[in-house]
Amino acid sequence: MTRAPFAVPGPDSAPPLAVRVPDGAPPIEVRHLTLRYGPFVVMRDLNFAVNRGEVFVIMGGSGSGKSTLLKHLIGLKAPAEGTILIDGEDFGAADAEARKKVLRRMGVLYQNGALWSGLTLAENVALPLTEFTTLGADAIGDVVQFKLALVGLRGFEHFYPAALSGGMRKRAALARAIALDPELLFFDEPSSGLDPVSASRLDDLILEIKASFGTTIVVVSHDLASIYRIADRALFLDIEQKTMTALGNPAEMRDNPPNDAVHRFLTRSSEGVT
Amino acid sequence: MRGTAPVTAEATATLAEIRREDDSLVAVLSGEWNLERPAPRFAQLMESALSAEPTGARKVRAVNVDASALGTWDSSLLIFLRQGQEYCEAHQLEFGTEGVPERIASLLALARVVPERVTDRDEPRLSPVARFGLAGIAAWDAAHVAVTFTGEVIQRGAQLLRGRVRMRWREFWVVVQSNSSGALPIVTLIALLIGVIVAFLGVVVLKRFGAGYYVSYLVGYGMLRELGALMTGIIMAGRTGAGFAAELGSMKITEEIDALSTLGISPIDHLVLPRVLGLFVMMPLLVVYADLVGIVGGMGVSLAMLDLTPTQFVHGMLTAVELSDTLLGVFKATIYGLIIGMAGCMKGLRTGSDAGAVGRSATSAVVLGITLIILANAVIDWLAALLQI
């Protein structure tokens, strides 16, 4: 089998450098990262960079460490080995103040929304604004209304999360994630637990946010329909090889798969490349 | 519940037996295979078949299956055949499935499609000594976490006093409300019963020495200095400490705490300080209330069992009890409030991710809270004795 152009170099090769944008370092760069879950090594020697303004999908089978990788990227887990650079700065080594500045530029949509259950939707969206801006109550109210309208939840300001469906909770969580107009937006399995229409609507929102705000978006997903629709590039975590084995446009990878695991994943089949 | 019948050779012999055929063995399957009935174990059948062979018999090279007399079957047969495959692999024998119906063979093949996952542990299997050492390190880490957490809460609390931390006051008032009117019924009941029990014991014992009058000393001194604070602390550890752990544990599982962290909002400021501060404020008030209720309970028993008037009881108590006793009880209450709040929040924030994790956090918050309260009580009493308070 010929090796596809987007196949990842072997472990002995130098880490791939991202396509550098003119204004400097890529927003996210990962170098020689090892993911562990207790004593278990989940993934080894991950090297990739996310380009500014792209939708970058982290894909792989269940248990391949996608969500663990995301937790490293958003600073919830410290790398045991390797480094994560945000705009060229080592995120893991940053002091509390620098870290807070980086986090201020991030928005995260968790798999189950993770809305604060004791707060209404309006309070959920308002909390980042009250913490990080000097806006008055009226101005914050305007932002909250606009963000909720953007995700189709106008009129639900005073609802508590428990009163909403799964899809509505996810959209509300998206409104909270974009409350501060983040430069980096992370999604953990955005379409999980959603019906096809709600999942498609969430994909629309992701593409709309990217197009309108130029936000760099990292999505963890194994939903093929969503991956083909939203991803500019995708990274494949191979559970058998315990490392990344492909990086590139998912449609191109499907048509010219670098290995059997990628082929099986992207064609939803149990057969290898013929 | 359905009982489990003992697996006997007679019960399983009708389902499978091993027969010799040249240099191979044949597992002859028959009868109705049903998960609800005891099934034979392949290794046992093989061992008894091999042990019954005469010495010098030809070496067995393969095991085949004859299913010509097989009736209905379910997973119990598949499990038996899978045991056969594994036995043959372990003993370098060929396992022939040609005599097995196609549907069974394809299911057996399906079970082997995905190879067994080899978990990649970097660490070798540990000796008991190493495990003991690791348990010690884990205990040290837990102590380190507890000290770090306590230090962080104290530091953020100090910064709150200087106006450098923004606390969610709504959470604080919710805790205050929950630990005032919400806690009164249980505090009333327990404090009243404790006062009654102390007075009853006092009356019974002191009357023997003709000193029944002094029961008011016992009730007043015991409630104000020790039991009011201690019992309220234990009640609140079970009620509020467990509640904090369960609440924060649920938030941890639903990633609400992660959501705070990734916004750069400290869970200590946002969740811990309002709870600890709320309990710190409310515990002394609850203890003063419990003291009064306990004394009333004790007085009721004393008046009923002794020839005393309420005035005599109160007067007798006031001659023995000083203001410092009451203040010591209130001081203990503030410490207990901090202990319960911090133990509950710490256990909640360290909740795992499985279904039982919240329950375990709540339980360990109660155990830790009560243990630390009793320890703190002993230390404070010892210091009070040294300082002659």
Interface residues (C-beta under 8 A of the other chain):
Chain A: P39 F40 V41 K71 I74 G75 L76 R99 K100 L103 R104 M106 V108 Y110 Q111 N112 A114 L115 W116 S117 G118 L127 P128 E131 F132 R176 K242 S270
Chain B: V113 T119 D120 R121 D122 E123 R166 E171 M251 T254 E255 E256 D258 A259 L260 S261 T262 L263 G264 I265
